[in-house]
Amino acid sequence: MTQVIPLGAFASQRLSIALQDQFYQIVFRTLGEKGLFFNLYRNGDPVILNVACYDRTWLLRSRYLGMNGDFLFIDMQGTQDPEINGLGSRYILTYFTLDEITEKKC
């Protein structure tokens, strides 16, 4: 089931979310001019760290991470990569299950 992840328009943020009966922490941070980076933790343990965020590009990209889905930013006004001032409004972070991803590729 597609899930929109609520974000605020500020540089560094941490939020907790339940996905597939497990708790995750998502941490975003910026690295100067290099842009926005995604970090995911499951029960405090890192799943994936420092993934650059781009428009319509999967963040996990690998099934071996133990997730039954993937995260994707969508620019609601075009195709720009996410910027801090538009997080949660212009740039929406969504979570798709593997079943939904497979359906979209067919």
N, C-alpha and C positions, 0 to 999 in steps of 0.2 A: 504494500500500500504506500503510495507516494506521501511523503510527509515534508511539509515546509518547516525548516528550522528557523526559529525566531532570532534575529540578530539586531543589534543596535548599531548606529552609525558612529562608532568610535574605534580607535586604532587597536588596542589590545583588549580582548575580551575572552572570558571563559564561561561556558555554560554546560550544564548537565542535562542529559536527555536519555530517555529509555527507548531502546530499539530492540525488537525481537527478544523481549524479556531479559535484556541485560542493560546495565547502566554504563553510559559513556560520558566522557568529558571531551568537549571540543574547545580547543584553544586557538585563537587567531592572534597573529602579531604581524607587525610590519617591520621590514628591514630596509629603512631608508628609501632610496629610489627603486629598490628591487621589487617592491610591491607587497601583497598580502600573502601570508603563509598559514597553512592549515596543519593542526596537530590533533591527533585523536588518541584518547586513552580509554582502555576498558578496565574498570575497577582499579584505576590508578596506574596500570601498566601501559606503556606506550604500544599502540598498534602501528601508527605511522607518524613520522615527524617531518616538519618543514617542507611540506608540499606546496609549491607555488600555485596560486589560484588563478585560473583563466576562465573565460566565458565558455560555457558548454564543453568543458573538458572534465572527464571523470577524475576525482581526487584519489581514489584508492587504486583503481586499475588492475587489481590482482585478487583472485579468489583465495589465494593461500593465506590471506590475512584473517580468515575465519569469519568474515562478514557475509551476510546473505543479501548484500546490496552495495550501493555506492552513492557517493555525494556528488552533486553537480551544481555549479552556480549558473544562473540564467539571468542575462541582462534583459530587463523588461522593456527597454527603450532602444535596443540596438544589439550590437555584438562587441561591446568594449569589455575588457577584463575588469573584474570588480575593484572598486575604489572605496575607501573608508566612508566617505560622505554619502554614499548611496546604499550602504549595507542595510538590508531589511526592507528597503523600499524599491529602489531601482534594481539592485542586485539581490536576487533571492537564492538562498541555499536550500536545495531540495535533496531528499533521500529517496532513492528508488530501490525496490527489492530486485533481486536477480530475475524473478519472473517478469517483472515490468520491463527490465532492460532487455531481456530476450525478445519480448513481444515487439519492442520498438525497433529492433534490428531486423525483424522479418519483413 
